[in-house]
Amino acid sequence: MNLRKILKAATIAGLACGILAMAAGDAEAQKRIRWKMGSTYPGSLTQLGTLAKRVDAQIDLVSGGNIQIKFFEPGALVPALEVFDAVAQGSVDTAFSTPGYWAGKVPALQLFAAVPFGPNAGEYLAWFYFGGGKEIFDDIYHKNGIHSVMCAIIAPEASGWFRKEIKTAEDLKGLKMRFFGLGAKVMEKMGVSTQLLAGGDIYPALELGTIDATEFSMPAIDLKLGFHQVAKHYYFPGWHQQSTLFDLMINKAKWDALDKTQQAQIEAVCGDNIRYGFAEGEAIQFGALKELKAKGVNIHTWPKPILDQLEAAWQEVAKEQSVDPDFKRAWDSLQAFRKDYVAWKEVGYLR
């Protein structure tokens, strides 16, 4: 073969390699994920927002830039409490929230957020991953066009900020109170008028007197929101939320279009977020309590007679909610798991 033919063959081979490389590059680019993430919590809010932003940062690192899920503040894409519909319809790719916000759409999802007089974090996660909870969770969300990945858990919350001390159950009657999830229905049994407000709307409502009292989250989070400036009586324990789960909702068609590696990377980041958020939450509460006390907040624990009445009211609520087949399915599953778990809890843990 003469030199001209050799050069011509090399040129053709080089062009072919270039075309193949471009095609491979185009295919790789098509596989890259560039999603927008809505949120029900502002990014600056301790844990509830910062854990959502952590997903944004960590998925980029874990995937080597193959997956980017950009966090957007509440209202930037759709209003905070409209992300469920937006994700289901595909107008928003994904959203960070808690399943309990969707009680009006899917009552059963409340049981995957927080359960009055319910399990602590370890028991809750055990039921979800190994006791049948996840299978029910997936089925419910999939029927609504969403695949959701559990993405954070926090330990017990406080159970309310009040302007006046609550000495008996009678003192609750007639109050207007912001309350979340199934706990709100319990409070209604106690004569409280409840409403669900997004985090950013609570302080103005409390300050203006639109509501008389509120619950929201843990001391470190409530401190950030400034409730202590307008209410000085802070109640524990959080009977309504001994642990609270948060999830990353993803449009199901978009989730199904991911390859197995991409799905595993999102699940791994959310799993690590559970570890990180739980440890962080446990580490920052006592400092917040000290600061709140220094600001003149009175820390109270509920008298047993009131807790007993709240628990009795919860049993009524659970029975009423169980008319919904999915709620009953999840509630029966959780109750059966907790009944078995007692055998371990009673011998394995200090009391």
C-alpha positions as CSV (number, residue, x, y, z in Angstrom):
1,M,0.0,0.0,0.0
2,N,1.4,3.4,-1.0
3,L,1.6,6.4,1.3
4,R,-1.4,8.1,-0.2
5,K,-3.6,5.1,0.5
6,I,-2.3,4.8,4.0
7,L,-3.1,8.4,4.8
8,K,-6.5,8.1,3.2
9,A,-7.3,5.0,5.3
10,A,-6.1,6.7,8.4
11,T,-8.2,9.8,7.7
12,I,-11.3,7.7,7.2
13,A,-10.6,5.7,10.3
14,G,-10.2,8.9,12.3
15,L,-13.4,10.4,11.0
16,A,-15.2,7.2,11.9
17,C,-13.8,7.3,15.4
18,G,-14.8,10.9,15.7
19,I,-18.4,10.2,14.5
20,L,-18.6,7.3,17.0
21,A,-17.3,9.4,19.8
22,M,-19.8,12.2,19.0
23,A,-22.6,9.6,18.9
24,A,-21.5,8.2,22.2
25,G,-21.3,11.7,23.6
26,D,-24.8,12.6,22.4
27,A,-26.1,9.3,23.9
28,E,-24.4,10.1,27.2
29,A,-25.8,13.7,27.1
30,Q,-29.3,12.3,26.6
31,K,-28.9,10.1,29.7
32,R,-28.0,13.1,31.9
33,I,-30.8,14.2,34.2
34,R,-31.5,17.9,34.8
35,W,-34.5,18.1,37.1
36,K,-36.1,21.0,39.0
37,M,-37.1,20.3,42.6
38,G,-39.9,22.1,44.2
39,S,-40.1,22.3,48.0
40,T,-42.7,22.9,50.7
41,Y,-39.9,24.4,52.9
42,P,-37.6,27.4,52.4
43,G,-34.0,26.4,51.8
44,S,-32.8,28.4,54.8
45,L,-35.0,26.5,57.3
46,T,-33.0,24.3,59.6
47,Q,-33.3,20.6,58.6
48,L,-36.7,20.9,56.7
49,G,-35.2,23.1,54.0
50,T,-31.5,22.4,54.4
51,L,-32.0,18.7,54.0
52,A,-33.7,19.3,50.7
53,K,-30.8,21.4,49.5
54,R,-28.4,18.7,50.7
55,V,-30.0,16.4,48.2
56,D,-29.3,18.9,45.5
57,A,-25.6,19.0,46.4
58,Q,-25.0,15.3,47.2
59,I,-26.7,13.8,44.1
60,D,-24.4,15.9,41.9
61,L,-21.4,14.5,43.8
62,V,-22.5,10.9,43.9
63,S,-23.5,10.8,40.2
64,G,-20.4,12.7,39.0
65,G,-22.6,15.3,37.5
66,N,-24.8,12.9,35.6
67,I,-27.8,13.8,37.8
68,Q,-28.6,17.3,38.8
69,I,-31.7,18.1,40.9
70,K,-31.9,21.8,41.4
71,F,-33.6,23.1,44.5
72,F,-36.2,25.9,44.1
73,E,-37.7,27.8,46.9
74,P,-41.4,27.4,47.7
75,G,-43.4,29.4,45.3
76,A,-40.7,29.7,42.7
77,L,-42.2,26.8,40.6
78,V,-45.6,26.4,42.1
79,P,-47.1,27.3,45.5
80,A,-45.7,25.2,48.4
81,L,-48.8,23.1,48.9
82,E,-49.4,22.5,45.2
83,V,-46.3,20.4,44.5
84,F,-48.1,17.1,44.8
85,D,-50.3,17.9,41.7
86,A,-47.4,19.5,39.9
87,V,-45.2,16.4,40.2
88,A,-48.1,14.0,39.4
89,Q,-48.8,16.0,36.2
90,G,-45.1,16.3,35.3
91,S,-45.0,20.1,35.3
92,V,-42.4,19.8,38.1
93,D,-40.0,16.9,38.0
94,T,-39.6,16.3,41.7
95,A,-40.4,17.9,45.1
96,F,-39.2,17.6,48.7
97,S,-42.0,17.5,51.2
98,T,-43.7,15.2,53.8
99,P,-46.5,12.9,52.9
100,G,-48.7,14.3,55.6
101,Y,-49.4,17.5,53.6
102,W,-51.6,15.5,51.2
103,A,-54.3,14.4,53.6
104,G,-57.0,16.1,51.6
105,K,-56.0,14.1,48.5
106,V,-54.8,10.8,49.9
107,P,-55.7,10.3,53.5
108,A,-53.5,7.2,53.9
109,L,-50.3,9.1,53.2
110,Q,-50.6,10.7,56.6
111,L,-49.5,7.4,58.1
112,F,-46.2,7.8,56.3
113,A,-45.5,11.2,57.8
114,A,-46.2,11.0,61.5
115,V,-48.5,8.9,63.7
116,P,-50.0,10.2,67.0
117,F,-48.7,8.2,69.9
118,G,-46.7,6.4,67.2
119,P,-43.3,4.8,66.8
120,N,-39.9,6.4,67.4
121,A,-37.5,6.7,64.4
122,G,-36.0,3.3,64.7
123,E,-39.3,1.4,64.9
124,Y,-40.9,3.6,62.2
125,L,-38.1,2.9,59.7
126,A,-38.2,-0.8,60.6
127,W,-41.9,-1.0,59.7
128,F,-41.4,1.1,56.5
129,Y,-38.5,-0.9,55.1
130,F,-39.0,-4.4,56.5
131,G,-42.6,-4.5,57.8
132,G,-44.6,-4.0,54.7
133,G,-44.9,-0.2,54.8
134,K,-42.9,0.6,51.7
135,E,-45.0,-1.7,49.5
136,I,-48.2,0.1,50.6
137,F,-46.5,3.5,50.2
138,D,-45.3,2.7,46.7
139,D,-48.7,1.4,45.6
140,I,-50.5,4.5,46.9
141,Y,-48.2,7.0,45.3
142,H,-48.0,5.0,42.0
143,K,-51.8,5.2,41.7
144,N,-51.3,9.0,41.7
145,G,-48.6,9.1,39.1
146,I,-45.7,9.6,41.6
147,H,-42.8,7.5,42.7
148,S,-41.5,8.7,46.0
149,V,-38.3,8.0,47.9
150,M,-38.2,8.4,51.6
151,C,-35.5,11.0,52.1
152,A,-35.3,12.2,55.7
153,I,-36.5,11.5,59.2
154,I,-36.5,13.7,62.3
155,A,-37.0,12.8,66.0
156,P,-39.8,14.1,68.3
157,E,-41.3,17.4,67.7
158,A,-42.7,19.8,70.2
159,S,-46.5,19.8,70.5
160,G,-47.4,23.5,70.5
161,W,-46.8,27.1,71.3
162,F,-49.6,28.8,73.3
163,R,-50.0,32.3,74.5
164,K,-51.5,31.1,77.8
165,E,-50.7,28.1,80.0
166,I,-52.8,25.1,79.3
167,K,-53.7,23.5,82.7
168,T,-56.7,21.3,81.7
169,A,-58.2,20.0,78.5
170,E,-61.0,22.6,78.9
171,D,-58.4,25.3,78.2
172,L,-58.0,23.9,74.7
173,K,-61.6,24.4,73.7
174,G,-62.3,27.2,71.3
175,L,-58.6,27.8,70.4
176,K,-57.7,28.5,66.8
177,M,-54.5,26.5,66.1
178,R,-52.2,25.7,63.2
179,F,-51.8,21.9,63.3
180,F,-50.4,19.2,61.0
181,G,-51.6,15.9,59.9
182,L,-53.5,13.4,61.9
183,G,-52.7,15.3,65.1
184,A,-55.0,18.1,63.8
185,K,-58.0,15.7,63.8
186,V,-57.2,14.7,67.4
187,M,-57.1,18.4,68.4
188,E,-60.4,18.9,66.7
189,K,-61.8,16.2,69.0
190,M,-60.6,18.3,71.9
191,G,-62.5,21.4,70.7
192,V,-59.7,23.1,68.9
193,S,-60.3,24.7,65.5
194,T,-57.4,23.7,63.3
195,Q,-55.9,24.8,60.0
196,L,-52.9,23.8,58.0
197,L,-50.5,26.6,57.1
198,A,-47.2,26.4,55.3
199,G,-44.2,27.2,57.5
200,G,-43.7,30.7,56.2
201,D,-47.3,31.7,56.9
202,I,-47.4,30.7,60.5
203,Y,-45.6,33.6,62.2
204,P,-47.7,36.3,60.6
205,A,-50.9,34.4,61.5
206,L,-49.8,34.0,65.1
207,E,-48.7,37.6,65.4
208,L,-51.9,39.0,63.9
209,G,-54.1,36.8,66.0
210,T,-55.5,34.9,63.1
211,I,-54.5,31.8,65.1
212,D,-54.1,31.6,68.9
213,A,-51.5,28.8,68.9
214,T,-49.4,26.7,66.7
215,E,-47.2,23.6,66.4
216,F,-44.6,23.2,63.7
217,S,-41.5,21.3,64.5
218,M,-38.5,20.8,66.8
219,P,-36.9,23.5,69.1
220,A,-34.1,24.3,66.7
221,I,-36.5,24.8,63.9
222,D,-39.2,26.6,65.9
223,L,-36.5,29.0,67.2
224,K,-35.5,29.9,63.7
225,L,-39.1,30.8,62.9
226,G,-39.4,33.1,65.9
227,F,-42.6,31.8,67.5
228,H,-41.1,32.6,71.0
229,Q,-41.6,36.3,70.2
230,V,-45.4,36.0,70.3
231,A,-46.1,32.9,72.5
232,K,-44.2,32.0,75.6
233,H,-45.6,28.6,76.6
234,Y,-44.0,25.7,74.8
235,Y,-45.3,22.1,75.3
236,F,-43.8,18.7,75.1
237,P,-43.7,15.8,74.3
238,G,-44.8,15.8,70.7
239,W,-47.4,13.2,71.1
240,H,-48.6,13.8,67.6
241,Q,-45.1,13.4,66.0
242,Q,-42.7,11.2,67.8
243,S,-40.9,10.9,64.5
244,T,-41.6,12.5,61.1
245,L,-40.7,11.2,57.7
246,F,-40.0,13.4,54.6
247,D,-39.9,12.2,51.0
248,L,-38.7,13.1,47.5
249,M,-41.6,12.9,45.2
250,I,-40.7,12.2,41.6
251,N,-43.0,12.1,38.5
252,K,-43.4,8.3,37.9
253,A,-42.9,8.4,34.2
254,K,-39.6,10.3,34.7
255,W,-38.5,7.9,37.4
256,D,-39.3,4.9,35.2
257,A,-37.2,6.4,32.4
258,L,-34.1,6.4,34.6
259,D,-31.6,3.5,34.3
260,K,-31.0,1.3,37.4
261,T,-27.8,3.1,38.3
262,Q,-29.5,6.5,38.3
263,Q,-32.3,5.2,40.5
264,A,-29.8,3.6,42.9
265,Q,-27.9,6.9,43.1
266,I,-31.0,8.8,44.1
267,E,-32.0,6.1,46.6
268,A,-28.5,6.2,48.1
269,V,-28.4,9.9,48.5
270,C,-31.8,9.9,50.2
271,G,-30.8,7.0,52.5
272,D,-27.7,9.0,53.5
273,N,-29.9,12.0,54.1
274,I,-32.0,10.0,56.6
275,R,-28.8,9.2,58.5
276,Y,-27.5,12.7,58.3
277,G,-30.7,14.5,59.2
278,F,-31.6,12.2,62.2
279,A,-28.1,12.7,63.7
280,E,-28.1,16.4,63.1
281,G,-31.6,16.8,64.6
282,E,-30.6,15.0,67.8
283,A,-27.5,17.1,68.2
284,I,-29.0,20.6,67.9
285,Q,-32.1,20.5,70.1
286,F,-30.6,21.0,73.6
287,G,-28.8,24.1,72.5
288,A,-32.0,25.5,71.1
289,L,-33.9,24.7,74.3
290,K,-31.3,26.6,76.3
291,E,-31.6,29.6,74.1
292,L,-35.4,29.6,74.2
293,K,-35.4,29.4,78.0
294,A,-33.0,32.4,78.0
295,K,-35.5,34.3,75.9
296,G,-38.2,33.8,78.5
297,V,-40.0,30.8,77.1
298,N,-41.7,28.5,79.6
299,I,-41.1,24.8,78.8
300,H,-44.0,22.6,79.8
301,T,-44.8,18.9,79.7
302,W,-48.3,17.8,79.3
303,P,-50.1,16.4,82.4
304,K,-50.9,12.7,82.2
305,P,-54.7,13.3,82.3
306,I,-54.5,15.5,79.1
307,L,-52.2,13.0,77.4
308,D,-54.7,10.2,78.2
309,Q,-57.5,12.3,76.7
310,L,-55.5,13.0,73.6
311,E,-54.7,9.3,73.1
312,A,-58.3,8.3,73.5
313,A,-59.3,10.9,70.9
314,W,-56.6,9.5,68.6
315,Q,-58.1,6.0,68.8
316,E,-61.4,7.6,67.7
317,V,-59.7,9.4,64.8
318,A,-57.9,6.2,63.6
319,K,-61.2,4.3,63.6
320,E,-62.9,7.0,61.6
321,Q,-60.1,7.4,59.1
322,S,-60.1,3.6,58.5
323,V,-63.2,3.9,56.4
324,D,-60.7,4.7,53.6
325,P,-59.4,1.3,52.3
326,D,-55.8,2.5,51.9
327,F,-55.7,4.1,55.3
328,K,-57.0,0.9,56.9
329,R,-54.5,-1.2,55.0
330,A,-51.6,0.9,56.2
331,W,-52.9,1.3,59.7
332,D,-53.5,-2.4,60.1
333,S,-50.0,-3.1,58.9
334,L,-48.4,-0.6,61.3
335,Q,-50.5,-1.9,64.2
336,A,-49.6,-5.5,63.6
337,F,-45.9,-4.6,63.3
338,R,-45.9,-2.6,66.5
339,K,-47.6,-5.4,68.4
340,D,-44.8,-7.8,67.4
341,Y,-42.2,-5.1,68.0
342,V,-43.1,-4.8,71.7
343,A,-41.4,-8.2,72.4
344,W,-38.1,-6.6,71.3
345,K,-38.7,-3.2,72.7
346,E,-39.5,-4.4,76.2
347,V,-36.3,-6.4,76.5
348,G,-33.9,-4.6,74.2
349,Y,-34.1,-1.0,75.5
350,L,-33.8,0.7,78.8
351,R,-37.0,2.3,80.0
